[in-house]
Amino acid sequence: MFLSLLRSASSVTQIHQIHAQILIHGLPLQTHLIPKLIDLHSIEYARFVLDQTPSHADLSWNSLIRAYTLQGSPQNSLFLYLKMLRNSEKPSNFTYPFLLKACSALGSVFDGEQIHTHVLRLGFGSDLFVCNSLIDMYCKCFCLESARNTWDDMEVRDEVSWNSIISGYVQWGQVEKARELFEGMPIRRNVVCWTAMINGYGKEGDFVEMLSLFRHMLVSADEVQPNAATMVCLLSACSALCNYEVGRFLAVFIDVNKIPLNVILVTALIDMYSKCGDVEKAQRTFDGVSCKTLPSWNAMITGYMQHGLLEQAIDLYRLMKAQLVKPNEITLVNVLSACAGLGALELGRKVHLYLGRNGLELNVILATALVDMYAKCGKINDACLVFVKTSQKDVALWNAMILGLAYHGDGRDAIAVFSQMERAGLKPNDVTFIGVLSACNHSGLVDEGRVQFSSMDDKHGLSPKLEHYNCMVDLLGRAGHLEEAYELVQNMVILPDSIIWGALLSACRIHRNLELADKIGGVITASQDPNIGFCILLSNIYASAGRWKDVARVRRLVKEQRIKKPSGCSWVEVDGVVHRFVVEDTTHLKSQEIYGTYEILVNHLKAEGYVPNFDFMAANIDGM
């Protein structure tokens, strides 16, 4: 009767009652009680029952060792095994596979080798399941030689044996050795084996061989069909290379062959579409998932961020929260980056509070995102506070702090932080010097800028890139050193882009250097795709000097090449909601109030005596 009650019990409370009756009646049913408790995820109660039972069947020990391993307590599996030995209980061949799995989870090859010794001493050295577990353990602990020796000593091998050793070689980058074994397999190669090899070439970046092997798989004598794991490997490679043609073929293949869409495969599809530029298809795939998991939400939010769709990323985050899905580090870093781009300070603060209230560790990645967000939202003191409170700082965090100070015009503070970074022994990178040179630029530190620019190559072995040249040209130009700036551009080891020429042209406007503006104008107008902003700037310079023929020439260029100026756009956050506006926007619900307030502000400015400067404002130019 009690045994049938035990089997039908569905809660720990019922088990308590049955256990009490078993003890009262002195029934030897503890060995049935332990597996039932494990099924109900009450492992500590099962351990208590085991400890109180005078004699144990090996099934009880093995069940509890297995439960500890599978539920993320591998150390307890090893402790229980030691207790088993101290109690003179004899392990069986079923004891060792999950013990070795526990060693893999801990990355403890020392414990694995000790257990291997016990396996041999107790006569399980030829047991197929135990040997397969040993190979898997050694591979995951990066002891490929021991794994291969164990594999070589096996008298009988099955599919798992071959899969384990091939996957081990692939995992640690020895794809050619894996391929050698793969081609020499005397048994049918299953989907696990094929997928391991396809993944190996993907990890090496050999996309051609990866696709070749996939095609070979489809027509091989093994008659094996790819599964979700195979398709995830292929889609991940397409994502990394932004190869939409192959990615789209794989998506059709999945649909036609009715490969079951699990969470990982759906996430891989969303990621592939996003990284290949088809955000709309990624959105449709995401919307088609009935039970969305955190990885799916993250993939879609990340896709929006990669394409600059910051508002959509924030909207999706709000929807995610409304559906009670708990964000993780990946989610929050993306949302903080979106807040930084939109200036959404209120939402950024809420994310910061969420971190503290939910016990999430403020690691260096989140700290970097917070510093960037606060700096770009105008709260440089809050950015400094997060920076100071973060004990483990990497180069990215130092860079975020330097850039934040630079953009706020705190050039000397940014240089001071850079000096601290050097004293801390961290090696600056390209981004560091963009921040340092921007700091010099925003604060007019010409001499310091020259020193830091020279130190890139002389002291740190970094070759200046376009961004660094742009900072220096802008710095020198604003300070009136136009000839030095022009000489720097002329001596660049890489081809200057339109941004650099534009920075120099802006300096010509400030310092009214028409001669140099003519030279730069010739370069800008001769380019295949002239920048509309710089064409307008050049036209304004000519207009301010009364050179109307040149103004007409620039106008004609703009019209002939049909260059269009993108509409200006701005954002403002009110009560945690981001509002977007374009030029002459009348679509907002409160448009009349907004324009009414604008008129009031203009009138206030006039009353205070403000007079706008139209020196560099050209007459209306069609098409510009």
VOPA-304680 format. One record per residue (C-alpha): residue number from 1; x, y negated, z. Coordinates in steps of 0.05 Angstrom, whole numbers, m for minus. Example, Ala and Ser with C-alpha at 12.3 -4.5 7.8 and 13.67 -1.06 7.14 Angstrom:
[drenmar 1, [246, 90, 156]];
[drenmar 2, [273, 21, 143]];
//
This chain:
[drenmar 1, [0, 0, 0]];
[drenmar 2, [55, m50, 20]];
[drenmar 3, [94, m34, m43]];
[drenmar 4, [35, m52, m87]];
[drenmar 5, [23, m115, m46]];
[drenmar 6, [96, m133, m54]];
[drenmar 7, [93, m125, m129]];
[drenmar 8, [30, m168, m136]];
[drenmar 9, [55, m224, m89]];
[drenmar 10, [61, m292, m123]];
[drenmar 11, [88, m337, m68]];
[drenmar 12, [141, m338, m14]];
[drenmar 13, [86, m347, 38]];
[drenmar 14, [55, m280, 18]];
[drenmar 15, [124, m248, 20]];
[drenmar 16, [133, m274, 92]];
[drenmar 17, [69, m239, 112]];
[drenmar 18, [87, m174, 77]];
[drenmar 19, [157, m176, 106]];
[drenmar 20, [129, m183, 176]];
[drenmar 21, [85, m122, 166]];
[drenmar 22, [144, m82, 138]];
[drenmar 23, [184, m98, 201]];
[drenmar 24, [126, m82, 248]];
[drenmar 25, [114, m14, 215]];
[drenmar 26, [188, 1, 207]];
[drenmar 27, [182, 14, 132]];
[drenmar 28, [246, 20, 90]];
[drenmar 29, [223, m28, 35]];
[drenmar 30, [278, m81, 41]];
[drenmar 31, [309, m59, m25]];
[drenmar 32, [243, m75, m59]];
[drenmar 33, [236, m141, m22]];
[drenmar 34, [303, m171, m45]];
[drenmar 35, [289, m167, m121]];
[drenmar 36, [220, m197, m110]];
[drenmar 37, [249, m255, m70]];
[drenmar 38, [299, m267, m126]];
[drenmar 39, [243, m269, m177]];
[drenmar 40, [210, m323, m135]];
[drenmar 41, [276, m362, m133]];
[drenmar 42, [283, m354, m57]];
[drenmar 43, [355, m332, m58]];
[drenmar 44, [375, m353, 12]];
[drenmar 45, [315, m314, 40]];
[drenmar 46, [338, m254, m1]];
[drenmar 47, [408, m262, 27]];
[drenmar 48, [379, m264, 98]];
[drenmar 49, [341, m199, 85]];
[drenmar 50, [405, m167, 58]];
[drenmar 51, [445, m188, 119]];
[drenmar 52, [392, m159, 166]];
[drenmar 53, [388, m92, 131]];
[drenmar 54, [434, m39, 161]];
[drenmar 55, [443, 1, 97]];
[drenmar 56, [441, m27, 27]];
[drenmar 57, [431, 2, m41]];
[drenmar 58, [481, m24, m92]];
[drenmar 59, [420, m51, m130]];
[drenmar 60, [409, m102, m75]];
[drenmar 61, [481, m127, m77]];
[drenmar 62, [481, m129, m153]];
[drenmar 63, [414, m166, m156]];
[drenmar 64, [438, m220, m109]];
[drenmar 65, [506, m228, m143]];
[drenmar 66, [470, m235, m209]];
[drenmar 67, [421, m286, m180]];
[drenmar 68, [476, m329, m150]];
[drenmar 69, [513, m330, m217]];
[drenmar 70, [453, m346, m260]];
[drenmar 71, [427, m400, m213]];
[drenmar 72, [492, m439, m211]];
[drenmar 73, [525, m414, m147]];
[drenmar 74, [584, m373, m175]];
[drenmar 75, [625, m383, m112]];
[drenmar 76, [571, m348, m71]];
[drenmar 77, [574, m289, m119]];
[drenmar 78, [648, m280, m103]];
[drenmar 79, [636, m288, m28]];
[drenmar 80, [582, m236, m30]];
[drenmar 81, [627, m188, m69]];
[drenmar 82, [681, m196, m15]];
[drenmar 83, [629, m181, 39]];
[drenmar 84, [608, m120, m1]];
[drenmar 85, [680, m94, 0]];
[drenmar 86, [688, m109, 75]];
[drenmar 87, [624, m69, 88]];
[drenmar 88, [656, m11, 51]];
[drenmar 89, [600, m14, m1]];
[drenmar 90, [622, 15, m68]];
[drenmar 91, [612, m30, m128]];
[drenmar 92, [584, m1, m193]];
[drenmar 93, [595, m18, m265]];
[drenmar 94, [534, m64, m259]];
[drenmar 95, [569, m105, m205]];
[drenmar 96, [625, m132, m249]];
[drenmar 97, [594, m166, m310]];
[drenmar 98, [561, m221, m268]];
[drenmar 99, [622, m227, m222]];
[drenmar 100, [665, m240, m284]];
[drenmar 101, [613, m289, m309]];
[drenmar 102, [620, m325, m242]];
[drenmar 103, [696, m329, m253]];
[drenmar 104, [683, m359, m322]];
[drenmar 105, [637, m412, m292]];
[drenmar 106, [690, m430, m240]];
[drenmar 107, [746, m428, m292]];
[drenmar 108, [784, m384, m242]];
[drenmar 109, [828, m336, m281]];
[drenmar 110, [862, m317, m215]];
[drenmar 111, [797, m288, m186]];
[drenmar 112, [783, m256, m254]];
[drenmar 113, [850, m221, m254]];
[drenmar 114, [838, m195, m183]];
[drenmar 115, [771, m167, m204]];
[drenmar 116, [803, m137, m266]];
[drenmar 117, [850, m99, m219]];
[drenmar 118, [790, m73, m179]];
[drenmar 119, [757, m51, m244]];
[drenmar 120, [817, m9, m264]];
[drenmar 121, [826, 20, m194]];
[drenmar 122, [753, 42, m189]];
[drenmar 123, [755, 75, m258]];
[drenmar 124, [712, 25, m297]];
[drenmar 125, [767, 6, m346]];
[drenmar 126, [734, 43, m403]];
[drenmar 127, [663, 18, m389]];
[drenmar 128, [640, m19, m451]];
[drenmar 129, [598, m72, m414]];
[drenmar 130, [652, m87, m363]];
[drenmar 131, [706, m93, m417]];
[drenmar 132, [663, m140, m458]];
[drenmar 133, [654, m183, m395]];
[drenmar 134, [729, m183, m384]];
[drenmar 135, [742, m207, m455]];
[drenmar 136, [690, m262, m448]];
[drenmar 137, [719, m285, m381]];
[drenmar 138, [791, m287, m407]];
[drenmar 139, [769, m325, m469]];
[drenmar 140, [731, m378, m429]];
[drenmar 141, [791, m386, m382]];
[drenmar 142, [837, m396, m442]];
[drenmar 143, [876, m331, m431]];
[drenmar 144, [870, m307, m503]];
[drenmar 145, [929, m260, m496]];
[drenmar 146, [897, m223, m438]];
[drenmar 147, [831, m222, m476]];
[drenmar 148, [865, m192, m537]];
[drenmar 149, [902, m140, m495]];
[drenmar 150, [836, m118, m463]];
[drenmar 151, [804, m115, m531]];
[drenmar 152, [862, m75, m561]];
[drenmar 153, [858, m24, m503]];
[drenmar 154, [784, m10, m515]];
[drenmar 155, [770, 58, m544]];
[drenmar 156, [700, 39, m565]];
[drenmar 157, [678, m30, m589]];
[drenmar 158, [608, m55, m604]];
[drenmar 159, [582, m120, m635]];
[drenmar 160, [590, m157, m570]];
[drenmar 161, [664, m138, m566]];
[drenmar 162, [677, m166, m635]];
[drenmar 163, [634, m227, m623]];
[drenmar 164, [670, m243, m558]];
[drenmar 165, [741, m240, m584]];
[drenmar 166, [724, m278, m649]];
[drenmar 167, [686, m332, m610]];
[drenmar 168, [745, m337, m563]];
[drenmar 169, [794, m351, m619]];
[drenmar 170, [746, m401, m650]];
[drenmar 171, [734, m436, m583]];
[drenmar 172, [808, m450, m575]];
[drenmar 173, [822, m471, m647]];
[drenmar 174, [854, m408, m674]];
[drenmar 175, [805, m401, m732]];
[drenmar 176, [853, m363, m778]];
[drenmar 177, [862, m307, m727]];
[drenmar 178, [787, m305, m718]];
[drenmar 179, [778, m301, m794]];
[drenmar 180, [828, m243, m798]];
[drenmar 181, [788, m203, m747]];
[drenmar 182, [722, m224, m779]];
[drenmar 183, [743, m199, m848]];
[drenmar 184, [768, m133, m818]];
[drenmar 185, [706, m115, m778]];
[drenmar 186, [687, m42, m790]];
[drenmar 187, [616, m53, m768]];
[drenmar 188, [560, m98, m793]];
[drenmar 189, [573, m171, m777]];
[drenmar 190, [514, m201, m740]];
[drenmar 191, [488, m273, m739]];
[drenmar 192, [528, m289, m676]];
[drenmar 193, [593, m271, m710]];
[drenmar 194, [577, m310, m774]];
[drenmar 195, [555, m371, m734]];
[drenmar 196, [619, m369, m692]];
[drenmar 197, [662, m371, m756]];
[drenmar 198, [619, m426, m788]];
[drenmar 199, [626, m467, m724]];
[drenmar 200, [701, m456, m724]];
[drenmar 201, [710, m488, m792]];
[drenmar 202, [663, m544, m771]];
[drenmar 203, [705, m560, m710]];
[drenmar 204, [767, m562, m753]];
[drenmar 205, [733, m610, m801]];
[drenmar 206, [738, m562, m859]];
[drenmar 207, [668, m576, m887]];
[drenmar 208, [682, m543, m954]];
[drenmar 209, [701, m476, m923]];
[drenmar 210, [644, m482, m874]];
[drenmar 211, [592, m488, m931]];
[drenmar 212, [628, m434, m971]];
[drenmar 213, [622, m386, m912]];
[drenmar 214, [549, m404, m903]];
[drenmar 215, [534, m388, m976]];
[drenmar 216, [573, m323, m969]];
[drenmar 217, [531, m306, m908]];
[drenmar 218, [466, m313, m947]];
[drenmar 219, [488, m262, m1000]];
[drenmar 220, [532, m216, m959]];
[drenmar 221, [521, m141, m953]];
[drenmar 222, [510, m153, m878]];
[drenmar 223, [439, m176, m897]];
[drenmar 224, [439, m226, m840]];
[drenmar 225, [397, m289, m838]];
[drenmar 226, [420, m354, m804]];
[drenmar 227, [386, m374, m739]];
[drenmar 228, [376, m440, m703]];
[drenmar 229, [447, m439, m675]];
[drenmar 230, [476, m431, m745]];
[drenmar 231, [436, m490, m771]];
[drenmar 232, [456, m533, m711]];
[drenmar 233, [530, m522, m728]];
[drenmar 234, [518, m542, m801]];
[drenmar 235, [475, m602, m784]];
[drenmar 236, [526, m627, m734]];
[drenmar 237, [580, m626, m788]];
[drenmar 238, [534, m665, m835]];
[drenmar 239, [523, m716, m779]];
[drenmar 240, [597, m725, m767]];
[drenmar 241, [610, m736, m842]];
[drenmar 242, [545, m774, m856]];
[drenmar 243, [533, m724, m913]];
[drenmar 244, [459, m735, m926]];
[drenmar 245, [456, m693, m989]];
[drenmar 246, [476, m629, m953]];
[drenmar 247, [438, m649, m890]];
[drenmar 248, [373, m657, m930]];
[drenmar 249, [384, m589, m964]];
[drenmar 250, [393, m557, m895]];
[drenmar 251, [329, m589, m870]];
[drenmar 252, [291, m560, m930]];
[drenmar 253, [324, m493, m919]];
[drenmar 254, [300, m492, m846]];
[drenmar 255, [229, m509, m868]];
[drenmar 256, [226, m459, m926]];
[drenmar 257, [256, m402, m886]];
[drenmar 258, [213, m418, m825]];
[drenmar 259, [271, m419, m777]];
[drenmar 260, [241, m432, m708]];
[drenmar 261, [251, m504, m685]];
[drenmar 262, [279, m503, m614]];
[drenmar 263, [298, m565, m575]];
[drenmar 264, [371, m563, m596]];
[drenmar 265, [355, m555, m670]];
[drenmar 266, [304, m612, m670]];
[drenmar 267, [354, m657, m635]];
[drenmar 268, [407, m639, m687]];
[drenmar 269, [358, m657, m743]];
[drenmar 270, [342, m724, m712]];
[drenmar 271, [416, m738, m702]];
[drenmar 272, [432, m719, m774]];
[drenmar 273, [377, m763, m803]];
[drenmar 274, [398, m822, m759]];
[drenmar 275, [472, m818, m774]];
[drenmar 276, [459, m810, m848]];
[drenmar 277, [417, m873, m848]];
[drenmar 278, [346, m845, m855]];
[drenmar 279, [318, m872, m789]];
[drenmar 280, [247, m867, m815]];
[drenmar 281, [254, m791, m826]];
[drenmar 282, [287, m785, m758]];
[drenmar 283, [227, m820, m728]];
[drenmar 284, [178, m774, m764]];
[drenmar 285, [216, m713, m740]];
[drenmar 286, [216, m740, m669]];
[drenmar 287, [142, m756, m672]];
[drenmar 288, [127, m685, m696]];
[drenmar 289, [156, m654, m633]];
[drenmar 290, [100, m637, m585]];
[drenmar 291, [142, m624, m523]];
[drenmar 292, [198, m675, m525]];
[drenmar 293, [258, m663, m480]];
[drenmar 294, [311, m713, m456]];
[drenmar 295, [361, m695, m512]];
[drenmar 296, [308, m711, m565]];
[drenmar 297, [292, m778, m533]];
[drenmar 298, [366, m794, m529]];
[drenmar 299, [379, m775, m601]];
[drenmar 300, [324, m821, m626]];
[drenmar 301, [345, m879, m580]];
[drenmar 302, [417, m870, m602]];
[drenmar 303, [395, m870, m675]];
[drenmar 304, [360, m937, m666]];
[drenmar 305, [422, m966, m633]];
[drenmar 306, [468, m942, m688]];
[drenmar 307, [427, m981, m739]];
[drenmar 308, [418, m1044, m697]];
[drenmar 309, [344, m1031, m683]];
[drenmar 310, [350, m1056, m612]];
[drenmar 311, [277, m1073, m600]];
[drenmar 312, [255, m1004, m623]];
[drenmar 313, [306, m972, m577]];
[drenmar 314, [278, m1010, m517]];
[drenmar 315, [206, m996, m537]];
[drenmar 316, [222, m921, m541]];
[drenmar 317, [256, m924, m473]];
[drenmar 318, [193, m956, m443]];
[drenmar 319, [151, m901, m475]];
[drenmar 320, [198, m848, m447]];
[drenmar 321, [192, m876, m377]];
[drenmar 322, [116, m880, m384]];
[drenmar 323, [116, m805, m399]];
[drenmar 324, [156, m793, m335]];
[drenmar 325, [219, m768, m370]];
[drenmar 326, [279, m783, m326]];
[drenmar 327, [335, m818, m364]];
[drenmar 328, [408, m797, m358]];
[drenmar 329, [474, m832, m369]];
[drenmar 330, [468, m829, m445]];
[drenmar 331, [399, m861, m443]];
[drenmar 332, [419, m917, m396]];
[drenmar 333, [484, m934, m433]];
[drenmar 334, [443, m942, m497]];
[drenmar 335, [390, m984, m463]];
[drenmar 336, [442, m1029, m430]];
[drenmar 337, [475, m1039, m498]];
[drenmar 338, [407, m1059, m527]];
[drenmar 339, [396, m1107, m470]];
[drenmar 340, [464, m1138, m484]];
[drenmar 341, [447, m1147, m557]];
[drenmar 342, [379, m1179, m543]];
[drenmar 343, [398, m1218, m481]];
[drenmar 344, [345, m1178, m443]];
[drenmar 345, [372, m1194, m373]];
[drenmar 346, [310, m1174, m334]];
[drenmar 347, [308, m1104, m364]];
[drenmar 348, [383, m1097, m355]];
[drenmar 349, [376, m1113, m281]];
[drenmar 350, [320, m1061, m275]];
[drenmar 351, [366, m1008, m304]];
[drenmar 352, [421, m1028, m255]];
[drenmar 353, [371, m1022, m197]];
[drenmar 354, [348, m955, m224]];
[drenmar 355, [419, m929, m220]];
[drenmar 356, [424, m946, m146]];
[drenmar 357, [354, m923, m126]];
[drenmar 358, [360, m855, m161]];
[drenmar 359, [429, m838, m135]];
[drenmar 360, [462, m838, m203]];
[drenmar 361, [537, m846, m200]];
[drenmar 362, [563, m912, m227]];
[drenmar 363, [618, m882, m269]];
[drenmar 364, [665, m920, m313]];
[drenmar 365, [621, m913, m375]];
[drenmar 366, [560, m942, m341]];
[drenmar 367, [602, m996, m308]];
[drenmar 368, [629, m1017, m377]];
[drenmar 369, [558, m1021, m405]];
[drenmar 370, [536, m1063, m344]];
[drenmar 371, [595, m1111, m350]];
[drenmar 372, [581, m1120, m424]];
[drenmar 373, [506, m1130, m412]];
[drenmar 374, [515, m1182, m356]];
[drenmar 375, [568, m1220, m395]];
[drenmar 376, [526, m1224, m458]];
[drenmar 377, [464, m1244, m418]];
[drenmar 378, [502, m1303, m388]];
[drenmar 379, [514, m1274, m319]];
[drenmar 380, [589, m1270, m318]];
[drenmar 381, [592, m1270, m241]];
[drenmar 382, [550, m1207, m239]];
[drenmar 383, [595, m1176, m292]];
[drenmar 384, [656, m1192, m248]];
[drenmar 385, [622, m1161, m187]];
[drenmar 386, [609, m1095, m223]];
[drenmar 387, [680, m1096, m250]];
[drenmar 388, [712, m1107, m181]];
[drenmar 389, [668, m1054, m148]];
[drenmar 390, [688, m1000, m198]];
[drenmar 391, [748, m964, m169]];
[drenmar 392, [769, m922, m230]];
[drenmar 393, [778, m970, m288]];
[drenmar 394, [795, m947, m359]];
[drenmar 395, [817, m989, m419]];
[drenmar 396, [745, m997, m443]];
[drenmar 397, [724, m1028, m377]];
[drenmar 398, [783, m1076, m375]];
[drenmar 399, [767, m1095, m448]];
[drenmar 400, [694, m1109, m431]];
[drenmar 401, [715, m1156, m374]];
[drenmar 402, [766, m1192, m417]];
[drenmar 403, [716, m1201, m474]];
[drenmar 404, [662, m1225, m426]];
[drenmar 405, [707, m1278, m397]];
[drenmar 406, [730, m1298, m466]];
[drenmar 407, [659, m1309, m492]];
[drenmar 408, [644, m1352, m431]];
[drenmar 409, [703, m1397, m446]];
[drenmar 410, [742, m1373, m384]];
[drenmar 411, [805, m1364, m425]];
[drenmar 412, [855, m1369, m368]];
[drenmar 413, [815, m1319, m326]];
[drenmar 414, [814, m1271, m385]];
[drenmar 415, [889, m1277, m392]];
[drenmar 416, [897, m1265, m317]];
[drenmar 417, [854, m1201, m322]];
[drenmar 418, [897, m1178, m381]];
[drenmar 419, [959, m1188, m338]];
[drenmar 420, [927, m1146, m282]];
[drenmar 421, [912, m1092, m333]];
[drenmar 422, [985, m1090, m355]];
[drenmar 423, [1009, m1087, m282]];
[drenmar 424, [961, m1029, m270]];
[drenmar 425, [1000, m991, m323]];
[drenmar 426, [945, m986, m376]];
[drenmar 427, [964, m992, m449]];
[drenmar 428, [923, m1045, m486]];
[drenmar 429, [892, m1028, m552]];
[drenmar 430, [864, m1066, m612]];
[drenmar 431, [800, m1085, m576]];
[drenmar 432, [840, m1113, m517]];
[drenmar 433, [876, m1162, m562]];
[drenmar 434, [811, m1183, m596]];
[drenmar 435, [789, m1203, m526]];
[drenmar 436, [855, m1237, m509]];
[drenmar 437, [858, m1276, m574]];
[drenmar 438, [785, m1295, m569]];
[drenmar 439, [798, m1321, m499]];
[drenmar 440, [854, m1365, m526]];
[drenmar 441, [809, m1387, m583]];
[drenmar 442, [749, m1406, m539]];
[drenmar 443, [794, m1443, m490]];
[drenmar 444, [841, m1476, m540]];
[drenmar 445, [903, m1441, m513]];
[drenmar 446, [944, m1447, m576]];
[drenmar 447, [1013, m1431, m548]];
[drenmar 448, [987, m1372, m508]];
[drenmar 449, [952, m1347, m570]];
[drenmar 450, [1016, m1349, m610]];
[drenmar 451, [1053, m1311, m555]];
[drenmar 452, [999, m1257, m549]];
[drenmar 453, [992, m1248, m624]];
[drenmar 454, [1068, m1238, m631]];
[drenmar 455, [1069, m1189, m573]];
[drenmar 456, [1020, m1143, m607]];
[drenmar 457, [1074, m1116, m653]];
[drenmar 458, [1137, m1135, m615]];
[drenmar 459, [1117, m1110, m546]];
[drenmar 460, [1059, m1062, m556]];
[drenmar 461, [1071, m1033, m625]];
[drenmar 462, [1002, m1052, m651]];
[drenmar 463, [992, m1077, m722]];
[drenmar 464, [944, m1137, m725]];
[drenmar 465, [878, m1123, m760]];
[drenmar 466, [830, m1170, m794]];
[drenmar 467, [795, m1187, m729]];
[drenmar 468, [861, m1209, m697]];
[drenmar 469, [880, m1252, m757]];
[drenmar 470, [811, m1283, m755]];
[drenmar 471, [820, m1303, m682]];
[drenmar 472, [888, m1333, m696]];
[drenmar 473, [866, m1371, m759]];
[drenmar 474, [805, m1398, m722]];
[drenmar 475, [848, m1418, m662]];
[drenmar 476, [901, m1454, m704]];
[drenmar 477, [848, m1485, m749]];
[drenmar 478, [806, m1514, m693]];
[drenmar 479, [869, m1543, m661]];
[drenmar 480, [887, m1578, m726]];
[drenmar 481, [945, m1533, m746]];
[drenmar 482, [915, m1522, m815]];
[drenmar 483, [980, m1511, m853]];
[drenmar 484, [1004, m1460, m802]];
[drenmar 485, [937, m1424, m806]];
[drenmar 486, [939, m1424, m882]];
[drenmar 487, [1011, m1398, m881]];
[drenmar 488, [990, m1342, m834]];
[drenmar 489, [935, m1322, m883]];
[drenmar 490, [983, m1324, m941]];
[drenmar 491, [1032, m1279, m904]];
[drenmar 492, [981, m1227, m882]];
[drenmar 493, [1002, m1155, m895]];
[drenmar 494, [929, m1137, m907]];
[drenmar 495, [880, m1171, m954]];
[drenmar 496, [842, m1227, m919]];
[drenmar 497, [767, m1221, m920]];
[drenmar 498, [713, m1275, m928]];
[drenmar 499, [707, m1285, m853]];
[drenmar 500, [780, m1308, m848]];
[drenmar 501, [772, m1355, m907]];
[drenmar 502, [708, m1380, m876]];
[drenmar 503, [743, m1395, m810]];
[drenmar 504, [796, m1435, m847]];
[drenmar 505, [742, m1471, m887]];
[drenmar 506, [706, m1490, m822]];
[drenmar 507, [772, m1520, m797]];
[drenmar 508, [777, m1560, m862]];
[drenmar 509, [708, m1588, m849]];
[drenmar 510, [725, m1608, m777]];
[drenmar 511, [791, m1641, m796]];
[drenmar 512, [766, m1666, m865]];
[drenmar 513, [822, m1633, m904]];
[drenmar 514, [792, m1633, m974]];
[drenmar 515, [856, m1611, m1009]];
[drenmar 516, [859, m1545, m970]];
[drenmar 517, [783, m1538, m975]];
[drenmar 518, [790, m1539, m1051]];
[drenmar 519, [840, m1481, m1049]];
[drenmar 520, [797, m1440, m1002]];
[drenmar 521, [734, m1457, m1042]];
[drenmar 522, [767, m1429, m1104]];
[drenmar 523, [780, m1363, m1068]];
[drenmar 524, [709, m1359, m1039]];
[drenmar 525, [672, m1375, m1104]];
[drenmar 526, [717, m1328, m1144]];
[drenmar 527, [699, m1268, m1101]];
[drenmar 528, [650, m1217, m1129]];
[drenmar 529, [601, m1226, m1072]];
[drenmar 530, [607, m1297, m1044]];
[drenmar 531, [583, m1307, m973]];
[drenmar 532, [521, m1352, m974]];
[drenmar 533, [540, m1385, m909]];
[drenmar 534, [608, m1406, m934]];
[drenmar 535, [579, m1430, m1000]];
[drenmar 536, [532, m1476, m960]];
[drenmar 537, [591, m1499, m918]];
[drenmar 538, [632, m1514, m980]];
[drenmar 539, [574, m1552, m1011]];
[drenmar 540, [566, m1593, m948]];
[drenmar 541, [640, m1611, m947]];
[drenmar 542, [636, m1634, m1020]];
[drenmar 543, [571, m1672, m1005]];
[drenmar 544, [602, m1709, m946]];
[drenmar 545, [659, m1732, m992]];
[drenmar 546, [611, m1754, m1047]];
[drenmar 547, [636, m1701, m1096]];
[drenmar 548, [568, m1686, m1126]];
[drenmar 549, [595, m1650, m1187]];
[drenmar 550, [627, m1598, m1142]];
[drenmar 551, [563, m1594, m1102]];
[drenmar 552, [525, m1579, m1166]];
[drenmar 553, [577, m1527, m1185]];
[drenmar 554, [568, m1490, m1119]];
[drenmar 555, [492, m1495, m1126]];
[drenmar 556, [496, m1466, m1196]];
[drenmar 557, [539, m1408, m1171]];
[drenmar 558, [488, m1392, m1117]];
[drenmar 559, [430, m1393, m1167]];
[drenmar 560, [467, m1353, m1220]];
[drenmar 561, [487, m1298, m1172]];
[drenmar 562, [420, m1300, m1137]];
[drenmar 563, [452, m1304, m1069]];
[drenmar 564, [399, m1305, m1014]];
[drenmar 565, [408, m1329, m943]];
[drenmar 566, [378, m1281, m892]];
[drenmar 567, [326, m1311, m846]];
[drenmar 568, [352, m1334, m779]];
[drenmar 569, [326, m1293, m720]];
[drenmar 570, [326, m1304, m645]];
[drenmar 571, [300, m1268, m583]];
[drenmar 572, [275, m1290, m516]];
[drenmar 573, [256, m1246, m456]];
[drenmar 574, [195, m1266, m414]];
[drenmar 575, [171, m1222, m357]];
[drenmar 576, [213, m1164, m382]];
[drenmar 577, [184, m1167, m453]];
[drenmar 578, [229, m1186, m511]];
[drenmar 579, [197, m1234, m562]];
[drenmar 580, [227, m1241, m632]];
[drenmar 581, [224, m1303, m675]];
[drenmar 582, [246, m1320, m746]];
[drenmar 583, [251, m1388, m780]];
[drenmar 584, [184, m1424, m784]];
[drenmar 585, [150, m1365, m750]];
[drenmar 586, [75, m1374, m739]];
[drenmar 587, [57, m1301, m725]];
[drenmar 588, [67, m1303, m650]];
[drenmar 589, [3, m1303, m609]];
[drenmar 590, [24, m1366, m572]];
[drenmar 591, [53, m1401, m634]];
[drenmar 592, [14, m1466, m623]];
[drenmar 593, [38, m1472, m551]];
[drenmar 594, [110, m1458, m572]];
[drenmar 595, [110, m1512, m626]];
[drenmar 596, [75, m1560, m579]];
[drenmar 597, [130, m1550, m527]];
[drenmar 598, [182, m1559, m582]];
[drenmar 599, [153, m1627, m600]];
[drenmar 600, [154, m1648, m527]];
[drenmar 601, [228, m1629, m522]];
[drenmar 602, [245, m1667, m586]];
[drenmar 603, [210, m1729, m559]];
[drenmar 604, [248, m1723, m493]];
[drenmar 605, [314, m1720, m531]];
[drenmar 606, [296, m1782, m572]];
[drenmar 607, [276, m1819, m509]];
[drenmar 608, [345, m1803, m479]];
[drenmar 609, [378, m1834, m540]];
[drenmar 610, [399, m1771, m576]];
[drenmar 611, [414, m1781, m650]];
[drenmar 612, [428, m1719, m693]];
[drenmar 613, [492, m1717, m735]];
[drenmar 614, [475, m1706, m809]];
[drenmar 615, [547, m1716, m834]];
[drenmar 616, [553, m1645, m857]];
[drenmar 617, [481, m1632, m876]];
[drenmar 618, [469, m1627, m951]];
[drenmar 619, [405, m1643, m985]];
[drenmar 620, [356, m1586, m995]];
[drenmar 621, [387, m1536, m1044]];
[drenmar 622, [340, m1487, m1078]];
[drenmar 623, [362, m1416, m1065]];
[drenmar 624, [407, m1437, m1007]];
//
